[in-house]
Amino acid sequence: DRKVGVKKAVVSTQSTGIGRYLDATRYPTFTISLFPAVIGLLLSKPNPTGLELSIFSFIATCIIVLHAAANLCNTYFDYTDKVDTKEHNSDPTLVNNLLHEGEVLNAAWIAFAFSMMFFGSGVVLSGQLVVYLIFGPTISLFVFSCMMKGAYSWLVVFISSPLGLLAASVLLANNVRDAGNDRKVGVKTIANTLGIKKAMNLYSILLVMPYIQVTGLAMLYHHYNLLFIWILCPFSFYFATYPHRQSVADGISSIFERSLAHYHLFGSTYIALIYWCSLV
């Protein structure tokens, strides 16, 4: 009876109602969309007015809602394709019956409909290259263009590129973590195609390249304060080598969470440095 009571107590603390939908959107990953949008704002309006902030808030909300819709679709299809199971899953929403399939799919449609009122069209995207382009230059350039009434700048592309590379590293980390289960159900990812060892080498490159790019920007535009980003290099080295220093199971199982934490750390520091250096 005591064990049953404890189990009920644990269940009762789980998210209910709107909280379950929020959990299903995998909201910790929203920064991957938000950070490049903030860079687009800083490069277009370094000192935005209240109206400009309102416009940006609406644009950023649409981008995040579209990101949520994509995550909900990913949860739905991973479940229906049997990629996610009770033993191994990237999102427990459906496998633990926190929401029903129809509820997740309907939420995805609502999110897509809301975001498409602004964007007008949507596409299903995958792959490291596409993730780099979308969650780096594309979002930043889109926000910049909206705030500057159609104008664009190659500087936006260059400055947002490091975030795109780190977004690609987060996706690769997710694929590496799920490689075994994906292989069982016939899902092809870059981690399965290359093999874990080569995928981890690519992962390390994706962690190093942003530092090289930021250094190039610092030298090219004489904003040497950007070089403070190298303070984070030991963290990148730690994240890149962690799976090799642990057992395969322990290292790979936590690689996605560590990659996302590294993205948050690098992204927030990078945005602060951009504002500090007045690249605008």
Disulfide bonds with the S-S distance in Angstrom:
none
